[in-house]
Amino acid sequence: MTEIRELRTDEPVHATAPRTGDAFGETLLAALASGPAPAAVSEVIERDDGLIVASDAHRYFRTPEAWQEPIRWAVAQARGRVLDVGVGAGRHALAAAAAGCEVTGLDVSEGAVEVSRRRGVRAVRGAGEHADRLFGPGSFDTVFLLGQNLALLASPERAGDLLGVLRAVTAPGASILGDSQDPASGSARNEAYFARNRDRGRPPGQFVLRARYLDLATPWFDYWYCSPHELEAVAAPHGWRLEDARRAGTTYSVRLRRV
């Protein structure tokens, strides 16, 4: 007979850390496989203060009629050859392609590249700040930083890395079309985090995040929700002018012009 032993409350429980991997890509692959059922797969994002947020991963597959108006406006501004940085499942790339643009998707996530390719997007794996290693000067007329991917600027100190590379791979007069959340209109649950950032000399909206899927986690990364004013300040020294903007609630979209 197997002995059943009661676990004492003072005995240590040996937890294991999540494996490092493409948690975001695995989430998208699972969502694609599950079909359109709402909330069948959740995207899980963990913040470095312990906050965990889960949302329906099928939002990455939504068609334009389900988008907020500022996002529809931004995609409608696309012209010519488009580089979609952080292509994800390809929702913005597909809309731009349907409007006649020549679109290339770029994502660090192997799973995201696979999903977008399956959906008909020409996509390659790579980071936005290394785009100049993949594409020649003047290759694109439009860059997407959509899906809140203006936050890929990471921080005021690192924003120039991405902005400089995007200037190098775009033609004169090119546009960056992006969107983000304005931290000034954030929820009450972020107030303590914003205060901690200010105490550390960081912008209030500079989050440290990682994506989770089952026992997988991406490496931690900086994700900077900047205000339009902060964006304008970091973009100008790197040859980008804030030309237009649209807002809906806490979300805003912008067009930056290469000057």
C-alpha positions in Angstrom: 0.0 0.0 0.0 1.4 3.4 -1.0 2.1 5.6 2.0 0.3 8.9 2.0 2.3 11.5 3.7 1.0 14.9 4.8 3.1 17.8 3.7 4.2 19.9 6.6 3.6 23.7 6.3 7.2 24.4 7.1 8.6 22.3 4.3 10.0 24.2 1.3 8.0 24.2 -2.0 10.5 24.1 -4.9 9.1 26.3 -7.6 10.7 26.5 -11.0 11.2 29.6 -13.1 9.5 29.7 -16.5 11.5 28.6 -19.5 12.7 31.4 -21.7 11.1 31.2 -25.1 8.8 32.7 -27.7 5.8 33.1 -25.4 4.2 35.7 -27.6 4.6 33.7 -30.8 3.2 30.6 -29.1 0.2 32.6 -28.0 -0.5 33.7 -31.6 -0.1 30.2 -32.9 -2.5 28.9 -30.3 -5.0 31.6 -31.1 -4.7 30.9 -34.9 -5.3 27.2 -34.3 -8.3 27.8 -32.0 -10.3 29.6 -34.6 -12.4 32.8 -33.9 -13.9 31.7 -30.5 -13.7 34.7 -28.2 -11.3 34.4 -25.3 -10.3 30.8 -26.3 -6.7 31.9 -25.9 -5.4 34.6 -23.6 -2.4 36.8 -24.0 -0.7 37.1 -20.6 1.6 40.0 -19.9 3.6 40.3 -16.6 5.0 43.5 -15.3 8.1 43.7 -13.1 6.1 44.8 -10.1 4.1 41.6 -10.2 1.0 42.8 -12.1 -0.3 40.2 -14.5 -2.9 41.1 -17.2 -4.7 38.7 -19.4 -6.6 39.7 -22.6 -8.2 37.9 -25.5 -5.4 37.1 -28.0 -7.9 37.1 -30.8 -7.6 40.9 -30.8 -4.5 40.4 -33.0 -6.7 39.0 -35.7 -9.4 41.6 -35.7 -10.4 43.2 -39.0 -10.6 47.0 -39.5 -14.3 47.4 -38.5 -13.4 46.3 -35.0 -10.5 48.8 -34.6 -10.6 52.2 -32.9 -11.0 55.1 -35.3 -7.4 56.4 -34.8 -6.0 53.0 -35.9 -8.2 53.0 -39.0 -7.0 56.5 -39.8 -3.4 55.6 -39.4 -3.5 52.5 -41.7 -5.4 54.6 -44.3 -2.3 57.0 -44.4 0.0 54.2 -45.7 1.5 54.7 -49.1 3.8 52.7 -51.3 6.3 50.2 -49.7 5.4 49.5 -46.1 7.5 48.1 -43.3 5.3 46.8 -40.5 7.6 46.6 -37.4 6.2 44.2 -34.8 3.8 42.7 -37.4 2.3 40.3 -34.9 -0.5 38.3 -36.6 -0.5 40.7 -39.5 -3.8 42.6 -39.1 -2.5 46.0 -40.1 -0.3 44.6 -42.8 -3.2 42.8 -44.4 -5.3 45.9 -44.4 -2.6 47.9 -46.0 -2.0 45.2 -48.6 -5.7 45.2 -49.5 -5.4 48.9 -50.1 -2.7 48.4 -52.7 0.5 48.8 -50.6 3.5 46.5 -50.9 4.0 45.3 -47.3 6.8 43.6 -45.5 6.3 42.4 -41.9 9.1 42.4 -39.3 9.0 40.7 -35.9 11.5 39.3 -33.4 9.0 36.5 -32.6 9.4 33.5 -34.8 5.9 32.4 -34.0 4.5 35.8 -35.0 6.4 35.6 -38.4 4.9 32.1 -38.9 1.4 33.2 -38.2 1.6 36.3 -40.4 3.0 34.3 -43.3 0.2 31.7 -43.0 -2.2 34.6 -43.3 -0.6 35.9 -46.4 1.9 38.5 -45.2 5.4 38.6 -46.5 7.3 38.6 -43.2 10.9 38.2 -41.9 12.3 37.7 -38.5 14.3 40.5 -36.9 14.3 43.5 -34.6 13.3 46.9 -35.7 16.5 48.5 -34.5 18.4 46.0 -36.8 16.3 46.7 -39.9 19.2 48.2 -41.7 20.9 44.8 -41.7 18.0 43.4 -43.6 17.0 46.2 -45.9 18.9 48.7 -48.0 18.7 52.6 -47.8 15.4 54.0 -49.0 13.6 50.7 -49.1 10.3 51.9 -47.6 7.9 54.8 -47.9 5.9 54.0 -44.8 6.7 52.4 -41.5 4.0 50.9 -39.1 4.5 51.0 -35.4 0.9 50.0 -34.7 -0.6 47.8 -32.1 0.8 50.2 -29.5 4.3 49.6 -31.0 5.4 53.2 -30.6 6.3 51.7 -27.2 9.1 49.7 -28.9 11.1 53.0 -28.7 11.8 51.5 -25.2 13.0 54.7 -23.5 14.1 58.3 -24.2 17.7 57.2 -24.2 17.2 54.2 -26.6 14.5 55.8 -28.9 17.1 57.1 -31.2 18.4 53.6 -32.0 15.1 52.6 -33.7 14.3 56.1 -35.1 17.7 56.4 -36.7 17.5 52.9 -38.3 14.0 53.7 -39.6 15.3 56.9 -41.1 18.1 54.9 -42.8 15.7 52.4 -44.5 13.1 54.9 -45.6 12.9 57.2 -48.6 12.8 61.0 -48.3 9.3 62.2 -47.2 8.5 58.8 -45.7 6.0 58.4 -42.8 6.0 56.5 -39.5 2.4 55.6 -38.5 2.1 54.5 -35.0 -0.1 54.4 -31.9 0.3 54.2 -28.2 -1.4 54.8 -24.8 -1.0 58.2 -23.2 0.3 57.6 -19.7 -1.2 60.8 -18.5 -4.7 59.2 -18.9 -3.7 55.9 -17.4 -5.8 53.9 -14.9 -5.5 54.2 -11.1 -3.7 50.8 -10.9 -0.7 52.4 -12.6 -0.3 55.3 -10.3 2.1 53.6 -7.9 4.1 52.3 -10.8 4.3 55.8 -12.3 5.4 57.2 -9.0 8.1 54.6 -8.6 9.4 55.4 -12.1 9.6 59.1 -11.3 11.5 58.3 -8.1 14.0 56.4 -10.2 14.3 59.2 -12.8 12.4 57.3 -15.5 9.4 58.5 -17.5 6.2 57.4 -15.8 5.1 55.2 -18.7 8.3 53.2 -19.1 7.2 49.7 -18.3 9.3 46.6 -17.9 7.3 43.6 -19.2 7.5 40.1 -20.4 4.9 37.9 -22.2 3.9 34.5 -20.8 2.5 31.4 -22.3 2.1 28.2 -20.2 5.6 27.6 -18.8 7.3 30.0 -21.3 8.3 33.6 -20.8 10.0 36.0 -23.0 13.0 37.9 -21.7 12.1 41.1 -19.8 11.9 44.2 -22.1 11.3 47.9 -21.8 8.1 49.2 -23.3 7.6 52.9 -23.2 4.1 54.4 -23.3 5.1 58.0 -24.1 2.8 61.0 -24.5 2.6 62.8 -27.8 4.7 65.6 -26.3 7.4 63.1 -25.2 7.3 61.5 -28.7 7.8 64.8 -30.4 10.8 65.6 -28.3 12.6 62.3 -29.0 11.7 62.2 -32.7 12.9 65.6 -33.8 16.6 65.1 -33.2 16.5 62.0 -35.3 14.9 63.6 -38.4 11.2 62.9 -37.7 8.5 65.6 -37.3 5.2 65.0 -35.6 2.8 66.0 -38.4 -0.7 64.8 -37.3 -2.4 62.9 -34.6 -5.8 61.4 -33.7 -7.1 60.4 -30.3 -9.8 58.1 -28.9 -9.9 57.9 -25.1 -6.4 56.9 -23.8 -5.3 55.7 -27.3 -3.7 58.0 -29.8 -2.2 57.6 -33.3 0.3 59.7 -35.0 2.0 60.4 -38.4 5.7 61.3 -38.2 7.2 62.7 -41.3 10.9 62.1 -42.3 12.6 65.5 -42.7 
